[in-house]
Amino acid sequence: MKQIVFLIALIFSLNHLYAQRHYVEDGRFRIMGGGISGEFSSSKDEESTDKKNVIKLNLSSLNNKIIGLQYERALTKNFSFALQGRYSLESNLPAVELFSNFIDDTAVVFKNLKISGWAITPEFRLYFRRALKGFYLAPYFRIRNTDISFPINYTDDFNKAQNITTKGSFLSYGGGLMIGQHFKIGKSVSLDIFIIGTHYMTTAIDITSNSSVTLSVNDQQDVRDFLATTQVSLVNLVKNFKYEVSANKLTVQGSMNGVGIRGGGVNLGFRF
C-alpha cells in the first residue's frame, strides 16, 4: 500500500506541472523579436465597426488533445469581453515517464496515469488601438477542473496479485493578467495571439483509492503512519491535508496555491 501513498504525494506535485501543460496554450510556440509584425488589414477595415463578434478556435492546443473555443465581442471602441471554454481529452502526462527512471518499482507504471479536464475563462480586454485589433491587456478569471485515474497492480505479502484503483479531482480557481495581439486578416478572419500572461490559483484536491482486498488492522495503521510522514514532507506545498483510511478505501484531501503561466496560443477567428 505504500506505493499508492507515494503516488498520491507525487500527484500533488504533478498537478502544478500538468496545469502548465494544459494552460500554456502551446509550449512549442514562440514569438521572436520581429517575428510577427505589421497589420493584415487595410485602413478601410480599421474604420469598419460592423463586425463586433469573433468566434475563435485555438489551433496550437489541438496537438495536446485540448479543444479550446473562445467568443469575443467588442463593447466600446477600446474594450471587449471574451469567454473561453477548453476541454482536454483523456491522455497521458508525458513528463511522468521521467520519474520511472528514478524509481525501481514495477508496481508503479507511470504511463498508466490518465488525465483529462476542462476550464472556463472569462476576460475583459483593453485594446491600445481599437477593439478586436492590435495589442491588448486582458485581466481574466479562470475555473479549472482536472481529473486523474491511475490503476496499480502489485503482489501482496502472500504472493497474490492485487489491484488498487485511484481517482482524483483537482478543482482550481483564480485570476491573472495576459498580453496578446489580435490581427485582422481580410474582412471575416482574424488571428489572435496569446503572447504571455500569469495567474494565481487555489486548488482543492480530492483523491480516492479503492483496494481489491480488505486491509488488515496493521496494514491500515501502516498506511496512516506513512501518510502522517507524508503530511510533514508536504507541509509547504499542501494546506489542509486530511486523510482517512479504512479496510478497502483511502481518501486524501487538501488544497494548494500556485502561480501559473498562460501564453503561446494561436487562435484562428471568424468575425461577424
N, C-alpha and C positions, 0 to 999 in steps of 0.2 A: 504493500500500500504506500510505501514511501515514494515510489515512482510518481504516483499521481499527485502527491503533495508537492514534490519538487516541480512537477509540470505546472501546477497552479501558480506557484511562485514565479515561474518563468513567464507564464501568460500575463501576469500583471505587468511585467516589464515589456513584453512584446506588444501589448495593446498600444503603447505610445508609438512604437515603430510602425505598426500597421496603420495607425492614423495618418502618419506621414505618407505612406504609400498610397493610401486611399484618397487623400485630400491634397497632396502635392499633385496638381492636376496631371502632370506627366513629367517624370523625373528626367526624361531624355531631352526635353525641350529647353533650349537656351536662347536668350535674346542677347546677342553680341552687340557691342557698340557699332552703330551704323548698319546693323544687320536688317533692321526694319525701319524704313524712313519714308518720308513723303506721304501723300494722300492719294487715295484711289478715286476720289470724287471730284467733280468739276465745281466751279463756283455756283453754277445754277443749282446743283444738287444741294449745296450748302444752304442756299436760301430756301429750299423747299421745306415745308413743315407739315406736309400732308400725311407722311408716313411716320407715325409716332409709336409703332409697336414692332417688336422684334422677337421671333422665336428662334432659339439657338440650340445646336447640338454640339456637345463637347467631343471633338474629334480625337484629341490626344489621350483621353481616358479609355477609349474603346479597346486599346491594346491590353489593358489591365482588367478587362471584363467588367468595366464600370460604365453604365449608361447615365449620362448627365444631360438634362434638358433645362433650359432657362427661358423665362419670358421676361421681357423688359419693356417698359412703357415710359415715354417722355412725359413729364409732368409740367415743367416750365422750360424756359429757354436753356437753363443750365442744370436742371435736376431731373432725375428719373428714378423709377423704382423697378427692382428686378427680383424675381423669385426663381430659385433654382432647386430642382429635385434630382437626387442621384441615387442609383441603386447598383450595388455591387453583387454580381452573380457569385455563387459559391466557388471558391478557388483556394489553392494552396498559398501559403505565405512563403515565398522563395527564401527569405532570409533565415527561416527556421532551420534549413538544411545546414547552415553554418554551425549550429550548436551540436549537430551529430558528430562533428569532427572532434569535439572535446569531451563527449560523454560516451563511455563504453557501456551501453546498456541496451540490449536488444529489445527489451520490453517497451522502450520509448521510441516509437517510429515517428519521427517528426514530420515526415512527408504526409502523414495521415491527418494532420491538423487542417481542418476546413474552416474558412472564414467567409462570411457574407455580411451585408449591411446596407443601410440606407442613410440618407441625410437630406435635410431641408434647410435652405439658406436664403432668407430674405435680406435684401440690402437696399440702401439708398445710394445714389451716385451723384457726385458733384463733378460735372464736366467743366474743364477750364475754358473750352471754346464754345461748344454747343451740345445740347443733349443728343446722345446717340452718335457722337462724333468726337474723336480725339482722345486726349488723356483724361483720366478721371480718378477721383478718390472714392472709395466705397466702404463706408462703415457697415458691418454686417453682423447678423446674429445667426448662430448655427445650432441645430439639434441633430445629433447623430446616434445611430444605434448599430452596434457591431455584434454579430452572433458567431459563436465558435462551436465546433464539435470535434471530439478527439477520442477515438477508441484506443484502449490499451489492452494488449494481450500479454499475459505473463503466466509463469508457472509458480504455484504456491509452494509452501514448505513440504506439502505432501506429494509433490511432483504431479499435480493436477493442473491442467490448463484452465485459466480463468480469464474473465473479461471485465473491464471497467469502462463504462461509457460516461464521458464528461461533456457537459454542455454549459455554455456560459453566455451571458449578455452584458454588454458594456454600453450604457446609455449616457451620452455626453451632451452638454450644452454650454454655450459661451458665445463670445463675440470677438471681433477683431477689425482690422483695417487693411484694405488692399488697394494697390495702384494698378491700373490697367490702361489699355488703349483700344479704342473702338474705331475701326475703319469702315468706310462705305465703299462697296465695290459695285458700281453700277447703280441702278435705280431700286433694286429689290434685294440685294445681297449685301451682307456685312461680315466682317471678321473681327471678333472680339478676343483680345489677348489678355489673359490674366498674368500680369508681369510678376508681382511678388506681394505677399501680404503675410500678416501674422495674427494669431488669435490666442486667447487664453480660455481654457475649457475645464470644466469639472466633470468627472466621470464616475458614475455609480456602477459598481461591479457585483455581479451575482453569478457564481459558478457552482454547479451541482455535479457530483459524481455518484453513479449508481453501480454497486458491485453485484456480480452474478452469484456470489456466495455470501453467507452470513459470517460476519466477522466475530471472532471471539471477544470476550471482555478484555483480554490482554492486548489483542490487536487493536481494538478501539482506543485503548489508553495509549498505545504506542503512537497512533496517529495524532491524538490530542497533544502528546508531548512534542512531537515533531512540528505540529502547527504552532505551538507556543514558541518554539525556537524560531520558526519562520516569521512569526509576527514581529519578533525583536529585530530580525535582519531587514525587514521591510518597513520599519517604523518611519523612515524618512521618505518613503515612496507612497505607501498606502495608509490612509487615515480610516478610522472607524472599523478596523479589521475585526471581523467576527467569524466564528466558525462553529459548526455543530456536527458531531459525529454520532452515527447510530450503527446498528448492526449491518445495514445494507446501503447506507447513504452518507455522503459527506457534502456539506454545504459551506461555502466560503463567501463572505460578503465584505465589501469595503468601498472606499472612494479614493480618488486621486485627482490631483490638479496638474496641469501642464500647459506649456506653450507649444503651439504647432505652427506649421508653415502652409500657406496656400499660394499657389502660383504656377507658372509654366503651362497654363491651359490655353488651348487653341479652340475657339468656338466659331462654327460657321452658322450664320444667321440669315433668316428670311424676313425682310421688312415689309410691313403692310400698314 
